[in-house]
Amino acid sequence: MADNVEYELQQISSRVEDLERSVARIAELLETISDGLFELNLHVGAGVEAWTGGRTAAVTSEITPGTGTVKWYDAQKGVGMIVRDGDRRDVFFTHLVIPAGGHPPQPGQRIGFTWIDSEKGPMAMSLGSPS
């Protein structure tokens, strides 16, 4: 009977160790997710700050995916406009949302983007390939 109890305790101990490793891995994943969300927040904040000249802009909607056509882009100023598919509204963007290593968008180019509806109107938060 003592051998059986000892065996059961070893099994429980092994399961607890497995559980501790799993909890540690979950904690690592949560930290990675948290870091990613922090970086996203910094990116969004930088875009809003650049667009508003350093003032805070109230965000009145969630980030929404969209597609459209580049209307114009001024490389010297680092700003441009996209004509959104569907309602044809203009969406403002800055150089901050051009992917790292990416080329500036050209007028007439089809583009995918995410955007928010800010106090000054639609503003792109990221640019990419049209989906």
PABA-8618 format. One record per residue (C-alpha): residue in one letter; chain; x, y, z; residue number from 1. Coordinates in steps of 0.05 Angstrom, whole numbers. Layout:
@res A, chain A, xx X, yy Y, zz Z, n NUM
...
***
This chain:
@res M, chain A, xx 0, yy 0, zz 0, n 1
@res A, chain A, xx 57, yy 48, zz 16, n 2
@res D, chain A, xx 86, yy 35, zz -54, n 3
@res N, chain A, xx 18, yy 52, zz -85, n 4
@res V, chain A, xx 13, yy 117, zz -46, n 5
@res E, chain A, xx 85, yy 135, zz -65, n 6
@res Y, chain A, xx 69, yy 121, zz -138, n 7
@res E, chain A, xx 6, yy 165, zz -135, n 8
@res L, chain A, xx 46, yy 222, zz -102, n 9
@res Q, chain A, xx 99, yy 217, zz -158, n 10
@res Q, chain A, xx 43, yy 221, zz -210, n 11
@res I, chain A, xx 12, yy 281, zz -176, n 12
@res S, chain A, xx 80, yy 314, zz -170, n 13
@res S, chain A, xx 93, yy 303, zz -244, n 14
@res R, chain A, xx 25, yy 333, zz -263, n 15
@res V, chain A, xx 38, yy 393, zz -219, n 16
@res E, chain A, xx 105, yy 404, zz -253, n 17
@res D, chain A, xx 71, yy 399, zz -321, n 18
@res L, chain A, xx 19, yy 449, zz -298, n 19
@res E, chain A, xx 72, yy 497, zz -273, n 20
@res R, chain A, xx 108, yy 494, zz -341, n 21
@res S, chain A, xx 42, yy 507, zz -376, n 22
@res V, chain A, xx 26, yy 566, zz -331, n 23
@res A, chain A, xx 96, yy 594, zz -343, n 24
@res R, chain A, xx 86, yy 587, zz -419, n 25
@res I, chain A, xx 18, yy 621, zz -415, n 26
@res A, chain A, xx 50, yy 678, zz -376, n 27
@res E, chain A, xx 104, yy 685, zz -431, n 28
@res L, chain A, xx 50, yy 687, zz -485, n 29
@res L, chain A, xx 9, yy 739, zz -447, n 30
@res E, chain A, xx 72, yy 782, zz -439, n 31
@res T, chain A, xx 85, yy 776, zz -514, n 32
@res I, chain A, xx 13, yy 796, zz -529, n 33
@res S, chain A, xx 17, yy 853, zz -480, n 34
@res D, chain A, xx 81, yy 879, zz -512, n 35
@res G, chain A, xx 49, yy 874, zz -581, n 36
@res L, chain A, xx -12, yy 913, zz -557, n 37
@res F, chain A, xx 33, yy 966, zz -526, n 38
@res E, chain A, xx 71, yy 973, zz -592, n 39
@res L, chain A, xx 5, yy 978, zz -630, n 40
@res N, chain A, xx -18, yy 1032, zz -582, n 41
@res L, chain A, xx 48, yy 1070, zz -593, n 42
@res H, chain A, xx 39, yy 1064, zz -669, n 43
@res V, chain A, xx -33, yy 1088, zz -666, n 44
@res G, chain A, xx -15, yy 1144, zz -618, n 45
@res A, chain A, xx 43, yy 1167, zz -662, n 46
@res G, chain A, xx -3, yy 1169, zz -723, n 47
@res V, chain A, xx -55, yy 1209, zz -686, n 48
@res E, chain A, xx -3, yy 1256, zz -658, n 49
@res A, chain A, xx 30, yy 1267, zz -726, n 50
@res W, chain A, xx -37, yy 1280, zz -759, n 51
@res T, chain A, xx -59, yy 1330, zz -707, n 52
@res G, chain A, xx 8, yy 1366, zz -701, n 53
@res G, chain A, xx 20, yy 1341, zz -631, n 54
@res R, chain A, xx -50, yy 1354, zz -604, n 55
@res T, chain A, xx -93, yy 1297, zz -579, n 56
@res A, chain A, xx -148, yy 1274, zz -626, n 57
@res A, chain A, xx -209, yy 1240, zz -599, n 58
@res V, chain A, xx -220, yy 1173, zz -632, n 59
@res T, chain A, xx -294, yy 1162, zz -643, n 60
@res S, chain A, xx -293, yy 1093, zz -673, n 61
@res E, chain A, xx -256, yy 1028, zz -674, n 62
@res I, chain A, xx -202, yy 1010, zz -724, n 63
@res T, chain A, xx -237, yy 987, zz -788, n 64
@res P, chain A, xx -208, yy 951, zz -849, n 65
@res G, chain A, xx -218, yy 982, zz -917, n 66
@res T, chain A, xx -194, yy 984, zz -989, n 67
@res G, chain A, xx -188, yy 1041, zz -1038, n 68
@res T, chain A, xx -145, yy 1079, zz -1088, n 69
@res V, chain A, xx -89, yy 1127, zz -1071, n 70
@res K, chain A, xx -112, yy 1197, zz -1092, n 71
@res W, chain A, xx -46, yy 1232, zz -1079, n 72
@res Y, chain A, xx 17, yy 1228, zz -1036, n 73
@res D, chain A, xx 64, yy 1286, zz -1021, n 74
@res A, chain A, xx 131, yy 1254, zz -1003, n 75
@res Q, chain A, xx 161, yy 1321, zz -979, n 76
@res K, chain A, xx 104, yy 1331, zz -928, n 77
@res G, chain A, xx 95, yy 1256, zz -916, n 78
@res V, chain A, xx 19, yy 1259, zz -923, n 79
@res G, chain A, xx -32, yy 1235, zz -973, n 80
@res M, chain A, xx -104, yy 1215, zz -987, n 81
@res I, chain A, xx -139, yy 1150, zz -1005, n 82
@res V, chain A, xx -208, yy 1148, zz -1037, n 83
@res R, chain A, xx -245, yy 1094, zz -999, n 84
@res D, chain A, xx -283, yy 1041, zz -1039, n 85
@res G, chain A, xx -359, yy 1043, zz -1030, n 86
@res D, chain A, xx -375, yy 1112, zz -1002, n 87
@res R, chain A, xx -316, yy 1145, zz -1039, n 88
@res R, chain A, xx -296, yy 1185, zz -977, n 89
@res D, chain A, xx -225, yy 1210, zz -971, n 90
@res V, chain A, xx -181, yy 1177, zz -919, n 91
@res F, chain A, xx -120, yy 1217, zz -895, n 92
@res F, chain A, xx -53, yy 1181, zz -882, n 93
@res T, chain A, xx 17, yy 1199, zz -861, n 94
@res H, chain A, xx 85, yy 1169, zz -876, n 95
@res L, chain A, xx 82, yy 1136, zz -807, n 96
@res V, chain A, xx 32, yy 1084, zz -832, n 97
@res I, chain A, xx 74, yy 1062, zz -892, n 98
@res P, chain A, xx 102, yy 993, zz -875, n 99
@res A, chain A, xx 176, yy 992, zz -857, n 100
@res G, chain A, xx 217, yy 982, zz -919, n 101
@res G, chain A, xx 156, yy 995, zz -962, n 102
@res H, chain A, xx 152, yy 1042, zz -1021, n 103
@res P, chain A, xx 109, yy 1105, zz -1017, n 104
@res P, chain A, xx 41, yy 1093, zz -1048, n 105
@res Q, chain A, xx 31, yy 1121, zz -1118, n 106
@res P, chain A, xx -32, yy 1158, zz -1144, n 107
@res G, chain A, xx -80, yy 1107, zz -1174, n 108
@res Q, chain A, xx -51, yy 1049, zz -1135, n 109
@res R, chain A, xx -101, yy 1001, zz -1103, n 110
@res I, chain A, xx -88, yy 994, zz -1029, n 111
@res G, chain A, xx -114, yy 961, zz -967, n 112
@res F, chain A, xx -114, yy 998, zz -901, n 113
@res T, chain A, xx -143, yy 1003, zz -832, n 114
@res W, chain A, xx -174, yy 1068, zz -810, n 115
@res I, chain A, xx -208, yy 1105, zz -753, n 116
@res D, chain A, xx -259, yy 1160, zz -754, n 117
@res S, chain A, xx -226, yy 1217, zz -716, n 118
@res E, chain A, xx -249, yy 1288, zz -701, n 119
@res K, chain A, xx -219, yy 1310, zz -768, n 120
@res G, chain A, xx -248, yy 1253, zz -809, n 121
@res P, chain A, xx -225, yy 1184, zz -832, n 122
@res M, chain A, xx -151, yy 1171, zz -819, n 123
@res A, chain A, xx -111, yy 1110, zz -840, n 124
@res M, chain A, xx -75, yy 1073, zz -785, n 125
@res S, chain A, xx -38, yy 1023, zz -829, n 126
@res L, chain A, xx -28, yy 1011, zz -903, n 127
@res G, chain A, xx -21, yy 944, zz -940, n 128
@res S, chain A, xx -42, yy 904, zz -1000, n 129
@res P, chain A, xx -115, yy 906, zz -1021, n 130
@res S, chain A, xx -151, yy 844, zz -998, n 131
***
